[in-house]
Amino acid sequence: MAPKARPPMTPSSAGVSERMSRVRRRDTAPELELRSELHRRGLRYRVDRRPLKGIPSRADLVFGPAKVAVYVDGCFWHSCPEHGTMPRSNEAFWQDKLGRNQERDAAVNEALATAGWTVVRIWEHEEIDVAADRVEAAVRESSGSGG
């Protein structure tokens, strides 16, 4: 049975569409800050890479040998339980859009975990030292370097 077709999603206005097209996909301020802190700690990684062939997802940071993929998620785009908001105009569009983002995140997490990868998801509002501690612990544990 074929999956149910979704109606085309359209932003409420040309202005919204224009703003959405300018949202950075990589090199956001929280991502750059995390990269800088991890580099300072001596960790090396690849930026904006697919961790695994066949999974249509690009992780913000990939620690290949350790099999750790790091995603720095925006509170709005990934529906942070603490800071996520729902726009009041064109609500059906945004519910569908943000819901699909969450579904995709869960599917990526599951696919990578099944393939033996560790996924670390960082919220953009997290303290960088705390986020870096989580990433470093995952990398060291996966690498067998202790913790």
C-alpha positions as CSV (number, residue, x, y, z in Angstrom):
1,M,0.0,0.0,0.0
2,A,1.4,3.4,-1.0
3,P,2.0,6.0,1.6
4,K,-0.8,8.7,1.9
5,A,0.1,11.7,-0.3
6,R,0.4,14.9,1.6
7,P,-1.1,18.1,0.2
8,P,1.6,20.6,-0.9
9,M,2.8,22.8,1.9
10,T,2.8,26.5,1.2
11,P,4.0,29.3,3.5
12,S,1.4,31.9,4.3
13,S,3.1,34.7,2.2
14,A,6.0,35.5,0.0
15,G,7.6,37.2,2.9
16,V,7.5,34.1,5.0
17,S,8.9,32.0,2.1
18,E,11.7,34.5,1.7
19,R,12.7,34.4,5.4
20,M,12.6,30.6,5.4
21,S,14.9,30.5,2.4
22,R,17.5,32.6,4.4
23,V,17.6,30.3,7.4
24,R,21.1,28.9,7.7
25,R,21.4,25.2,7.4
26,R,24.9,25.1,8.7
27,D,27.4,27.3,10.5
28,T,24.8,28.7,13.0
29,A,26.1,30.6,16.0
30,P,25.5,27.7,18.5
31,E,27.1,25.2,16.0
32,L,30.2,27.4,15.6
33,E,30.5,27.8,19.4
34,L,30.3,24.1,19.9
35,R,32.8,23.3,17.2
36,S,35.2,25.8,18.7
37,E,34.9,24.3,22.2
38,L,35.3,20.7,20.9
39,H,38.3,21.7,18.8
40,R,39.8,23.4,21.9
41,R,39.4,20.1,23.7
42,G,41.4,18.3,21.0
43,L,38.5,16.6,19.3
44,R,38.5,16.5,15.5
45,Y,35.4,16.0,13.3
46,R,33.9,16.5,9.9
47,V,31.3,19.2,9.4
48,D,28.0,18.9,7.6
49,R,28.4,15.3,6.5
50,R,26.1,12.3,6.0
51,P,27.1,9.9,8.7
52,L,25.9,6.9,6.8
53,K,25.1,6.2,3.1
54,G,21.4,5.7,2.5
55,I,20.3,8.0,5.3
56,P,19.2,11.4,3.8
57,S,20.5,13.4,6.8
58,R,23.5,15.5,7.2
59,A,24.8,15.7,10.7
60,D,26.3,19.0,11.9
61,L,29.4,17.1,13.2
62,V,30.5,13.6,12.4
63,F,33.1,11.7,14.4
64,G,33.6,8.9,11.9
65,P,35.9,6.4,13.6
66,A,33.9,6.8,16.8
67,K,30.6,6.6,15.0
68,V,29.1,9.6,16.7
69,A,26.8,12.0,14.9
70,V,26.0,15.4,16.4
71,Y,23.0,17.6,15.5
72,V,22.6,21.1,16.9
73,D,18.8,21.6,16.7
74,G,17.1,25.0,16.6
75,C,14.3,25.3,19.3
76,F,11.7,26.5,16.8
77,W,12.5,24.2,13.9
78,H,12.7,21.0,16.0
79,S,10.0,21.9,18.5
80,C,12.0,22.2,21.7
81,P,9.7,21.3,24.6
82,E,11.1,24.2,26.6
83,H,11.2,27.0,23.9
84,G,9.4,25.7,20.9
85,T,6.5,27.9,19.7
86,M,3.7,27.5,17.1
87,P,3.0,30.4,14.8
88,R,-0.6,31.6,14.9
89,S,-0.9,32.3,11.2
90,N,-1.1,29.4,8.8
91,E,-1.1,27.1,11.8
92,A,-1.9,23.9,9.7
93,F,1.2,24.5,7.6
94,W,3.4,24.9,10.6
95,Q,2.0,22.0,12.5
96,D,2.7,19.8,9.5
97,K,6.1,21.3,8.8
98,L,7.3,21.0,12.4
99,G,5.7,17.6,12.9
100,R,7.5,16.3,9.9
101,N,10.8,17.7,11.3
102,Q,10.3,15.7,14.5
103,E,9.3,12.6,12.6
104,R,12.4,12.8,10.5
105,D,14.6,13.4,13.5
106,A,13.2,10.3,15.2
107,A,13.7,8.2,12.0
108,V,17.3,9.4,11.6
109,N,18.0,8.6,15.3
110,E,16.6,5.1,14.9
111,A,18.4,4.4,11.6
112,L,21.8,5.5,12.9
113,A,21.3,3.7,16.2
114,T,20.4,0.5,14.3
115,A,23.7,0.9,12.3
116,G,25.7,1.2,15.5
117,W,26.0,5.0,15.7
118,T,25.6,7.2,18.7
119,V,23.4,10.3,18.1
120,V,23.9,13.4,20.2
121,R,21.2,16.1,19.8
122,I,22.0,19.5,21.3
123,W,19.4,22.2,21.6
124,E,20.5,25.6,20.5
125,H,19.9,27.0,24.0
126,E,22.1,24.5,25.8
127,E,25.2,25.8,27.6
128,I,28.1,25.1,25.3
129,D,30.3,23.6,28.1
130,V,27.5,21.1,29.0
131,A,26.8,20.3,25.4
132,A,30.5,19.8,24.7
133,D,30.8,17.5,27.8
134,R,28.0,15.3,26.3
135,V,29.6,15.1,22.9
136,E,33.1,14.5,24.3
137,A,31.8,11.7,26.6
138,A,30.0,10.0,23.7
139,V,33.1,10.2,21.5
140,R,35.5,8.9,24.2
141,E,33.1,6.1,25.1
142,S,32.6,5.1,21.5
143,S,36.3,5.3,20.9
144,G,37.1,3.2,23.9
145,S,39.2,6.0,25.4
146,G,37.5,6.0,28.7
147,G,35.5,8.9,30.1
